[in-house]
């Protein structure tokens, strides 16, 4: 093989952006609850519905700064979801 043909090979990308790990922790009221982790940023957000999951992912893809604000109720639900995901009873307490 000539040196020229080696130069024409495509190189694999060195970094993959926007890798999401989605964990479905529960399914109630006809929708999913769980968490999504941005693997390249090691950041996790909890979602209460499939629509909220889509909005989180869409927000991350549409902006380099994907901070999405949650109200106090949502943060509380996120904490409860993490306890449910760990197998602990959120009402035991």
C-alpha positions as CSV (number, residue, x, y, z in Angstrom):
1,X,0.0,0.0,0.0
2,X,1.2,3.4,-0.8
3,X,1.5,6.2,1.8
4,X,-1.1,8.2,-0.1
5,X,-3.8,5.6,0.4
6,X,-3.2,5.6,4.2
7,X,-3.7,9.3,4.3
8,X,-7.1,9.0,2.8
9,X,-8.5,6.9,5.7
10,X,-11.1,8.5,7.9
11,X,-10.1,9.1,11.5
12,X,-12.4,8.2,14.3
13,X,-13.7,11.1,16.2
14,X,-11.6,11.8,19.3
15,X,-14.6,12.9,21.4
16,X,-18.3,12.1,21.4
17,X,-20.5,15.0,22.5
18,X,-24.0,14.8,23.9
19,X,-24.0,11.3,25.4
20,X,-27.1,10.7,27.5
21,X,-27.7,7.8,29.9
22,X,-31.5,7.6,30.6
23,X,-32.7,5.5,33.5
24,X,-36.4,4.8,33.9
25,X,-37.0,4.4,37.6
26,X,-40.8,4.2,37.6
27,X,-43.8,4.3,35.4
28,X,-47.0,6.0,36.7
29,X,-49.9,7.8,35.2
30,X,-49.0,6.6,31.7
31,X,-45.6,8.2,31.6
32,X,-42.0,7.6,32.8
33,X,-40.1,9.0,35.8
34,X,-36.4,8.7,36.1
35,X,-33.1,10.4,35.6
36,X,-31.0,11.4,32.7
37,X,-27.2,11.8,33.0
38,X,-25.0,13.8,30.6
39,X,-22.1,11.4,30.5
40,X,-19.6,13.9,29.0
41,X,-20.4,16.4,31.8
42,X,-21.2,14.0,34.6
43,X,-24.4,15.9,35.5
44,X,-27.7,14.3,36.4
45,X,-31.3,15.6,36.3
46,X,-34.5,13.9,37.3
47,X,-37.6,14.0,35.2
48,X,-41.3,13.4,36.1
49,X,-42.6,12.6,32.6
50,X,-41.5,11.7,29.2
51,X,-42.2,15.2,28.1
52,X,-39.9,16.6,30.7
53,X,-37.2,14.2,29.6
54,X,-37.6,15.4,26.0
55,X,-37.3,19.0,27.2
56,X,-34.2,18.3,29.2
57,X,-32.5,16.6,26.3
58,X,-33.7,19.2,23.8
59,X,-32.4,21.9,26.1
60,X,-29.0,20.2,26.4
61,X,-28.7,19.9,22.6
62,X,-29.8,23.4,21.9
63,X,-27.4,25.2,24.2
64,X,-23.9,24.9,25.6
65,X,-25.3,26.1,28.9
66,X,-28.2,23.7,29.6
67,X,-29.1,24.8,33.1
68,X,-32.8,24.3,33.4
69,X,-34.5,25.8,36.4
70,X,-36.8,23.8,38.6
71,X,-39.2,25.1,41.2
72,X,-39.0,23.8,44.8
73,X,-41.6,21.2,44.2
74,X,-39.6,19.7,41.3
75,X,-36.4,19.6,43.4
76,X,-38.3,17.8,46.2
77,X,-39.6,15.3,43.7
78,X,-36.1,14.8,42.3
79,X,-34.9,14.0,45.8
80,X,-37.8,11.6,46.3
81,X,-37.0,10.0,42.9
82,X,-33.4,9.4,44.0
83,X,-34.6,7.7,47.1
84,X,-37.0,5.5,45.1
85,X,-34.2,4.7,42.7
86,X,-32.0,3.6,45.6
87,X,-34.8,1.2,46.8
88,X,-35.6,3.3,50.0
89,X,-39.1,4.2,51.0
90,X,-39.5,7.9,50.7
91,X,-42.3,7.9,53.3
92,X,-40.3,6.1,56.0
93,X,-39.0,8.7,58.0
